[in-house]
Amino acid sequence: MKNIDNLVFSQVMDYLPLHTFRRYVARYQGERYVKPFRCLDQYLVMAFAPLTYRESLRSIRRHIFFATSPTNRSLPIHCPR
């Protein structure tokens, strides 16, 4: 029961081999022209989307903005069923 306090997303991402991911990013120069939004950040966002039933990039962006907004931190994140 070590994962009882972790979020589902965190538990799923524990299986991501970060060393291998970073090796592929370096091999294919994935972050060559990237400044603020790194490859790992993009992967995490795209992996997070299906868990919250997001269907478009606009929906993902809105959801992340809402979740990270300092004025809305106390509000629950709505996930449609």
Secondary structure, DSSP 8 states (H G I E B T S, - for coil): -TTTTS-HHHHHHTTS-HHHHHHHHHHTTTTSS-SSS-HHHHHHHHHHHHHTT--SHHHHHHHHHHHH-GGGTTS------
